[in-house]
């Protein structure tokens, strides 16, 4: 997690969050946030506001880039190796 970001920073994701979900043994990544409202070790519940969308990060803050969110789901295998998951259909359903 990174709650602070400066325009001179090389962090590509800017203010970002990784959230582990034991229910589906997955890690969720949210990048380019404007404000981050959670802390390391905090329990997150469905519906909690974790951040606001922003334009932080190496390229995201430039005028050519609109406000946006990078989202990724990584499922962990039995050796805890992360594998990215296509979440497009779930996002369309609002899940």
N, C-alpha and C positions, 0 to 999 in steps of 0.2 A: 504494500500500500504506500502511496505517496500523496500526502495532503497538501504539500507546498511545492510550487513550481515557479520558476523564474524564466523569463524570455531568453536568457543566456544559457539555460540548461540544455544539455544534449538529450534529455529524456524524451523519447519519441511518444510515449503515452501520456505525458504530462502528469496530471493528477489522476492516478489510477487506483483501482481496487481489485483484489482477488478475494473471492468468497468461496469457502469450501462448504459443500452440501453433503452431509453424511447420508441423507435419504437416498440420493442417487449416486453417491461416491464420485462426485464431480467437482470441478473447480470452475467458477464463473469469473470472467475478466471484464471489467468496465474501464474504458480509457477516455481521456480528453475531458474529464469532468471539470466543472467550474468550481463547485464546492463539494467536499467529501464530509459526510455527517457521521460516519462510523469510525470505530477504532479497532486496532488489532485485538483479537480475542473476543470481541463483542458478539453476542448471539443476535442474529438477524432473523426476524419473523416476516412471513409473507405480508406484503403491503407496507413494510417499513420504507421510509425514504432514506436511501443510502447516499445519494448525491444528486447534484443538478448537472445537466448537460452543459458542456462548455466548448472551449477551443484551446485547451492547454496542450502542450506537446510541441516537439520540434517543428513540424510542418503545419499542424492544426491551427496555430495562432496566426499564421500568415493570412493576409487578406484574400488570397485565392481559395481558401478553405472555409466553407460554411460551418456553422455550429453543427456538431455531429457526435455520435457515440460509437466507439468500437466495442463490440460485444463478442465474446467467445466462450464456448463451453468446452471444457476438457474432461472427458471421462477417464477415470483411473482404472487400469487393469489390475490383475491380482498381484503384480509386482509394483504397483503404484506408478506405473509409467503413464503419462497423460497422452490421450489421443483426442484430436479435435473432432467435434461433432457438428454436422450440418443442422442448425436449429431453425432454418427458414420456415418450414411448415408449422412448427410449434409457435413461432412468433406470429405467423398469420392468424393462428387460432387464438392468440392472446394467452397462451399458457406459459 
